[in-house]
């Protein structure tokens, strides 16, 4: 018995990535510099683990890398406040409400 042709599957649309409303060139440059430094720190930490370095030395380097990541997050939050949040807070009540919830969520993530 011949098979019935399949009906085409409907897949949900893939959401477009959100883009920043504006990006400060200075903040972007600082973030990229921090991220390159962090990349080097992480490679260094991996080498320390590989070569059985003293645990407190490795932990010190992990702490330094985490601090650098926090600096990137603070810069991103600053940019978000200066551009994206400012635009949303000037928008409709719905946009303001959404941005308020988003900012509270971001601050709690940074506080962890």
C-alpha positions, 0 to 999 in steps of 0.5 A: 500500500503506498504511503500518504505524502507527509504534510510539511512540518511547521517549525516555529520561527526562529527569533532574531537576535536582539541587538543593542540600541546603541554601543559606546565605542569606548565601552566596546573597546574596553570589553574586548581588551578585557576579554582578550586578557581573560582568554589569556588568563584562562589558558594560563590557568589550564597550563597551571592545572596541567603542570600540577601547580600549587592549588592556592596559586591556581585559585588566585588566578581563577579569582583574577579571571572572575574579577575581570569577567565582573568588570566586563559585566559592569561595562555591559550593564553601563552600556545597557543603561545608557542606551537600551534602558534609556530608550525603553524608559522613554517608551510605553508603559509596557516597555518601561515595565519590561525594562524595570523587570529586566534591570532588576534581574540583571542586577541580581545576576551580577550580585551572585 
